[in-house]
Amino acid sequence: MTAAQESGGGPATSDFLSMAEAISTIVLGVAVLGVLVALLAVLLQLRKLARSVGAVAKRMEKDAAPVMDRARSVAENVDFITMAIRTDVQKLNASVSSLNDRLKEASVRMEERIQDFTALVEVLQNEAEDLALDTAAAVRGVRAGTKSLAAEEHEEPYVFPSSSEADEAEE
C-alpha cells in the first residue's frame, strides 16, 4: 500500500472531493442562476409596475387638468373679490374720515353760532331791561305829572322824590 492509501487520503478521497467540488459548483451555479431568474422576474414586474404607474399618472394628469383649471379660475375669482372688497373698504374708510372731518367742522361752526346767539340774547336782554327801566321811569314821570296837576288844583306843590326814595316807594 502506498502512503496515500495508508493515510486514507488516496485517490478515492481526492475523487470524492473533486466530485463534491464539482457538485457544489453546479449547485452554486444553479442557485446563482435561480437568483438571477428571480431578479429578472422582479425587474420585469417593476417594469410593468412603472409602466402602469406612468399610465395612471398620465390619466390623472388628464383628469386633474380640468380640476386644476377650475381651481385656478376659483383662485382668480377669490383674488378679484378680495381686491374689490379691499377697494370698497378703502373707499368706505375715506368716506368715514371725510364725514368725521365735516362733522367736526360743523360742530365748531355750531359752537360759534351758539356763542353768537348767546351774545345776541344777552344784548337783547340788556336792551329789554333798559327799555323796561325807561318805561318804568316814563310811567313814574306821568304819575308824578298827574299828581302835580292834581295838586295844583288843591294848591299843594308836588315834590319829586329822589331816586332812592322812588326805589323805596316802589318796593
PEPELIN-V657187 format. One record per residue. RES is the residue in three letters. SS is DSSP state (a for helix, b for strand, c for the rest). PSI is psi in whole degrees, -180 to 180 (999 if undefined). D_FIRST is the distance of its C-alpha to the first C-alpha in Angstrom with 2 decimals. Layout:
BEGIN
res=RES ss=SS psi=PSI d_first=D_FIRST
res=RES ss=SS psi=PSI d_first=D_FIRST
END
This chain:
BEGIN
res=MET ss=c psi=152 d_first=0.00
res=THR ss=c psi=168 d_first=3.61
res=ALA ss=a psi=-32 d_first=6.57
res=ALA ss=a psi=-35 d_first=8.13
res=GLN ss=a psi=-37 d_first=6.13
res=GLU ss=a psi=-38 d_first=6.49
res=SER ss=a psi=-11 d_first=10.00
res=GLY ss=c psi=11 d_first=10.73
res=GLY ss=c psi=38 d_first=12.10
res=GLY ss=c psi=-160 d_first=10.18
res=PRO ss=a psi=-26 d_first=12.31
res=ALA ss=a psi=-39 d_first=13.74
res=THR ss=a psi=-41 d_first=15.21
res=SER ss=a psi=-32 d_first=16.61
res=ASP ss=a psi=-39 d_first=18.11
res=PHE ss=a psi=-43 d_first=19.61
res=LEU ss=a psi=-39 d_first=21.08
res=SER ss=a psi=-41 d_first=22.38
res=MET ss=a psi=-43 d_first=23.85
res=ALA ss=a psi=-38 d_first=25.38
res=GLU ss=a psi=-43 d_first=26.75
res=ALA ss=a psi=-43 d_first=28.25
res=ILE ss=a psi=-44 d_first=29.72
res=SER ss=a psi=-34 d_first=31.16
res=THR ss=a psi=-42 d_first=32.58
res=ILE ss=a psi=-46 d_first=34.18
res=VAL ss=a psi=-44 d_first=35.50
res=LEU ss=a psi=-41 d_first=36.81
res=GLY ss=a psi=-43 d_first=38.41
res=VAL ss=a psi=-40 d_first=40.00
res=ALA ss=a psi=-43 d_first=41.23
res=VAL ss=a psi=-41 d_first=42.72
res=LEU ss=a psi=-40 d_first=44.21
res=GLY ss=a psi=-42 d_first=45.64
res=VAL ss=a psi=-41 d_first=47.15
res=LEU ss=a psi=-40 d_first=48.61
res=VAL ss=a psi=-43 d_first=50.10
res=ALA ss=a psi=-43 d_first=51.56
res=LEU ss=a psi=-40 d_first=52.94
res=LEU ss=a psi=-42 d_first=54.40
res=ALA ss=a psi=-42 d_first=56.04
res=VAL ss=a psi=-42 d_first=57.40
res=LEU ss=a psi=-40 d_first=58.74
res=LEU ss=a psi=-41 d_first=60.41
res=GLN ss=a psi=-41 d_first=61.97
res=LEU ss=a psi=-38 d_first=63.14
res=ARG ss=a psi=-43 d_first=64.61
res=LYS ss=a psi=-42 d_first=66.47
res=LEU ss=a psi=-41 d_first=67.59
res=ALA ss=a psi=-40 d_first=68.83
res=ARG ss=a psi=-44 d_first=70.74
res=SER ss=a psi=-38 d_first=72.30
res=VAL ss=a psi=-40 d_first=73.18
res=GLY ss=a psi=-42 d_first=74.72
res=ALA ss=a psi=-43 d_first=76.67
res=VAL ss=a psi=-41 d_first=77.86
res=ALA ss=a psi=-42 d_first=78.86
res=LYS ss=a psi=-43 d_first=80.85
res=ARG ss=a psi=-42 d_first=82.49
res=MET ss=a psi=-36 d_first=83.32
res=GLU ss=a psi=-43 d_first=84.69
res=LYS ss=a psi=-42 d_first=86.92
res=ASP ss=a psi=-33 d_first=87.93
res=ALA ss=a psi=-18 d_first=88.44
res=ALA ss=a psi=-48 d_first=90.51
res=PRO ss=a psi=-37 d_first=93.72
res=VAL ss=a psi=-43 d_first=93.11
res=MET ss=a psi=-40 d_first=92.62
res=ASP ss=a psi=-42 d_first=95.75
res=ARG ss=a psi=-43 d_first=97.67
res=ALA ss=a psi=-40 d_first=96.42
res=ARG ss=a psi=-43 d_first=97.46
res=SER ss=a psi=-43 d_first=100.87
res=VAL ss=a psi=-43 d_first=101.27
res=ALA ss=a psi=-40 d_first=100.37
res=GLU ss=a psi=-40 d_first=102.95
res=ASN ss=a psi=-43 d_first=105.57
res=VAL ss=a psi=-40 d_first=104.83
res=ASP ss=a psi=-43 d_first=105.13
res=PHE ss=a psi=-45 d_first=108.46
res=ILE ss=a psi=-42 d_first=109.79
res=THR ss=a psi=-43 d_first=108.76
res=MET ss=a psi=-42 d_first=110.52
res=ALA ss=a psi=-43 d_first=113.63
res=ILE ss=a psi=-42 d_first=113.73
res=ARG ss=a psi=-43 d_first=113.27
res=THR ss=a psi=-44 d_first=116.16
res=ASP ss=a psi=-39 d_first=118.35
res=VAL ss=a psi=-39 d_first=117.61
res=GLN ss=a psi=-41 d_first=118.53
res=LYS ss=a psi=-43 d_first=121.79
res=LEU ss=a psi=-42 d_first=122.54
res=ASN ss=a psi=-42 d_first=121.89
res=ALA ss=a psi=-40 d_first=124.22
res=SER ss=a psi=-43 d_first=126.87
res=VAL ss=a psi=-41 d_first=126.66
res=SER ss=a psi=-44 d_first=126.94
res=SER ss=a psi=-44 d_first=129.93
res=LEU ss=a psi=-41 d_first=131.58
res=ASN ss=a psi=-43 d_first=131.01
res=ASP ss=a psi=-43 d_first=132.62
res=ARG ss=a psi=-38 d_first=135.58
res=LEU ss=a psi=-39 d_first=136.03
res=LYS ss=a psi=-44 d_first=136.10
res=GLU ss=a psi=-43 d_first=138.73
res=ALA ss=a psi=-37 d_first=140.77
res=SER ss=a psi=-42 d_first=140.58
res=VAL ss=a psi=-45 d_first=141.86
res=ARG ss=a psi=-40 d_first=144.67
res=MET ss=a psi=-42 d_first=145.55
res=GLU ss=a psi=-42 d_first=145.78
res=GLU ss=a psi=-42 d_first=148.08
res=ARG ss=a psi=-39 d_first=150.26
res=ILE ss=a psi=-42 d_first=150.43
res=GLN ss=a psi=-43 d_first=151.51
res=ASP ss=a psi=-43 d_first=154.12
res=PHE ss=a psi=-41 d_first=155.32
res=THR ss=a psi=-43 d_first=155.53
res=ALA ss=a psi=-41 d_first=157.60
res=LEU ss=a psi=-43 d_first=159.83
res=VAL ss=a psi=-41 d_first=160.34
res=GLU ss=a psi=-43 d_first=161.28
res=VAL ss=a psi=-45 d_first=163.76
res=LEU ss=a psi=-39 d_first=165.22
res=GLN ss=a psi=-44 d_first=165.47
res=ASN ss=a psi=-43 d_first=167.27
res=GLU ss=a psi=-41 d_first=169.59
res=ALA ss=a psi=-41 d_first=170.23
res=GLU ss=a psi=-44 d_first=170.99
res=ASP ss=a psi=-42 d_first=173.34
res=LEU ss=a psi=-41 d_first=175.00
res=ALA ss=a psi=-42 d_first=175.37
res=LEU ss=a psi=-42 d_first=176.92
res=ASP ss=a psi=-40 d_first=179.20
res=THR ss=a psi=-43 d_first=180.22
res=ALA ss=a psi=-41 d_first=180.84
res=ALA ss=a psi=-40 d_first=182.93
res=ALA ss=a psi=-42 d_first=184.89
res=VAL ss=a psi=-42 d_first=185.50
res=ARG ss=a psi=-41 d_first=186.64
res=GLY ss=a psi=-41 d_first=188.96
res=VAL ss=a psi=-42 d_first=190.37
res=ARG ss=a psi=-45 d_first=190.98
res=ALA ss=a psi=-39 d_first=192.61
res=GLY ss=a psi=-40 d_first=194.75
res=THR ss=a psi=-43 d_first=195.69
res=LYS ss=a psi=-36 d_first=196.59
res=SER ss=a psi=-42 d_first=198.53
res=LEU ss=a psi=-39 d_first=200.53
res=ALA ss=a psi=-33 d_first=201.10
res=ALA ss=a psi=-33 d_first=202.18
res=GLU ss=a psi=-34 d_first=204.68
res=GLU ss=a psi=-32 d_first=206.34
res=HIS ss=a psi=-5 d_first=206.61
res=GLU ss=c psi=30 d_first=207.13
res=GLU ss=c psi=122 d_first=204.43
res=PRO ss=c psi=140 d_first=202.37
res=TYR ss=c psi=137 d_first=198.68
res=VAL ss=c psi=125 d_first=196.42
res=PHE ss=c psi=130 d_first=192.96
res=PRO ss=c psi=152 d_first=190.35
res=SER ss=c psi=168 d_first=187.98
res=SER ss=a psi=-34 d_first=184.35
res=SER ss=a psi=-37 d_first=183.35
res=GLU ss=a psi=-36 d_first=186.11
res=ALA ss=a psi=-40 d_first=185.17
res=ASP ss=a psi=-41 d_first=181.57
res=GLU ss=a psi=-35 d_first=182.69
res=ALA ss=a psi=-35 d_first=185.05
res=GLU ss=a psi=-32 d_first=182.33
res=GLU ss=c psi=999 d_first=180.05
END
